[in-house]
Amino acid sequence: MTSYQQGGTYPDEEAEPLHSHFKTKNSNNSTSPSWKRFGLAAAVLALLGYMAVQSSNSNEIGNVQELDVLGHHHDKCNGKKCGKSGKGMKSGKDNNDDDKVDEDETELFDERRRYIVRDFDSRSTFSNFLPGVAGVFGKPVWSFYVNRGQGIASFGLTSKDYPLLEFNPANKAYQLTPYIGFRTFLQGTREGHKKKEDGTSFLIEPFSPANSKVAGLDTEEEDLKPTRNMYVGTNEMEIEEIDDGHGVHTSVNYFVLPEEDFAALVRRTTITNTGDDDLTLSALDGLAKLEPTGGKLQWGLKNIGRTLEGWMGVYHGDDTLALPFYRMSTEPSDSASVKIEKAGHYCISFIEGENDLLPIVYDTEKVFGWSTTLQEPTGLYTKTVSDIVANPQYGAAKTSSAFAAVEKVTLSPGESITITSFYGEAEAVEDLPKIAKTVSTEGYASDKFERARELMDQLTSSVETHTANHLFNGAIKQNYLDNSLRGGMPVILGDLDENSRASNADEDPRLKVYHVFSRIHGDLERDYNDFNIDPTYFSQGPGNYRDVAQNRRNDVIFSPR
């Protein structure tokens, strides 16, 4: 009996040796001494020959590894065309001096230890989620993503009853995410240089399913399609598209805003000109559908969605288009009392490095026209982004969008812009200017992104592992994080002094053990779980008894207080 594992066949430790089944009565005397000597000599010669071949191959491999790898992981293309990932490495002596070597497809992780899913939208479907942790003094957002469209399939606050992007189970999320989720539309004009025609204009949608590669189809047309990769981190998710045909590289990064007194999902879209001439761009980047506040909406969205739109509206935090506020006029409930809705959802966007907020296009018809499937941005076929921003928009009695509008930005070869957007909830429309001032501060988004990464390292420091295998180290870290979130992580509250620090927290009346970040492990595939993550400091939610009991046993080991 053998166990067949990746990389070879290994005997099962508890099984009988294979050779025992093939022994004969004369097996011990079947090999003569002379035959053994000849066999030993042949084995030595074969070993010497193998070592010589390996030595030769190692020199060749060393030469190949010294070559520059084009588009390695998430490195920008520095003004040159990004290479197609997935073509394998080529010897430098077979190419011209200005040719680059393609990325090695065998690598599973990038330099940040994020898992790489190449051509993610042409592979079998899967779903995942961001941890939904904003720190002890932060307000979390729950979010789920799939390997379709631009990833994020739904997100919101507290539970699936309070979505910003409607919660859908996995089977529907795989179908709907490319259309009702995050979208990017680029209107571009090339200035005309070298091989480009003067005044070449285009309208493209990065990550559109219309340009997804077809797995197993090897044709010239397939080779011309953009290359798309997904990078899965512990507390982030990023996608990228390399479009050599238009000379545009687009990357989108998502993370939950940590340690802030307001909740938000942060989206950073970076657009790079990888062509050899100037590119003038106008863009719409954001959500095709953004649900307003208005009480528990999950049941209503699924059953009386059209009726609910009668209460929906878009209000504004100032006299510009930069601070839209999405809420219902009242909470639609079967009750004798009427509750006026004060809170609302917001979208605040800006270009990093600039102080001005971007106008938001919230009128869905201005972008998609009468294309109710939302497949094509027919509104952009006849109008520019500037035309849409300059004309009136209507957000009453319908589901609205939230697209940040960028008007006529010129990028030199290798130059890029980053559109940063915050999607969240505010208690009142008067809070929007304050939130906008905070998030648009220079360096704020990048600092919070780094903090979101550090936060995961701190939460998993109890099981920090260092071995020769970084995959094993990462598996321990992720396993501990996933299981800890199910039952919560202990935090000691109360009168902490030198005496109490040395005492048993369960027996000291001055201390209280409080478990943060707990929740039922609901996701798109397990849509029956009613998860709840409070958008408060010291956030926690109900958990299954088995998970809680399991974590209390672990506390004795990882938090011995």
Salt bridges, closest charged atoms under 4 A:
GLU16 OE1 - HIS21 NE2 3.90
ASP68 OD2 - LYS100 NZ 3.89
GLU103 OE2 - HIS73 ND1 3.88
GLU103 OE1 - ARG118 NE 3.58
GLU107 OE1 - HIS72 NE2 3.97
GLU107 OE1 - HIS73 NE2 3.08
ASP110 OD2 - ARG114 NE 2.86
GLU111 OE1 - HIS73 NE2 3.95
ASP119 OD1 - LYS213 NZ 3.98
ASP121 OD2 - ARG228 NH1 2.53
GLU166 OE2 - LYS302 NZ 2.64
GLU205 OE2 - ARG183 NE 2.48
GLU222 OE2 - LYS225 NZ 2.80
ASP223 OD1 - LYS87 NZ 3.01
GLU236 OE1 - ARG114 NH1 3.08
GLU236 OE2 - ARG453 NE 2.71
GLU238 OE2 - HIS74 NE2 2.52
GLU238 OE1 - ARG114 NH1 2.61
GLU240 OE1 - HIS74 ND1 3.17
GLU240 OE1 - HIS249 NE2 2.91
GLU241 OE1 - ARG228 NE 2.82
ASP243 OD2 - HIS246 ND1 2.88
GLU259 OE2 - ARG451 NH2 2.80
GLU260 OE1 - LYS448 NZ 4.00
ASP277 OD1 - ARG190 NH1 2.94
ASP285 OD1 - ARG267 NH2 2.65
GLU309 OE1 - ARG306 NH1 2.55
GLU331 OE2 - LYS339 NZ 3.39
GLU352 OE2 - ARG268 NE 2.82
ASP363 OD1 - LYS398 NZ 2.75
GLU425 OE1 - HIS345 NE2 3.44
GLU450 OE2 - ARG453 NH1 3.68
GLU454 OE1 - ARG451 NH1 3.55
ASP457 OD1 - LYS477 NZ 2.49
GLU464 OE2 - HIS466 NE2 2.87
ASP497 OD2 - ARG510 NH1 3.05
ASP508 OD2 - ARG510 NH2 3.14
ASP523 OD2 - ARG526 NH2 2.98
ASP547 OD2 - HIS521 ND1 3.25
ASP547 OD1 - ARG546 NH2 2.94
ASP555 OD2 - HIS515 NE2 2.94
ASP555 OD2 - ARG552 NE 2.93
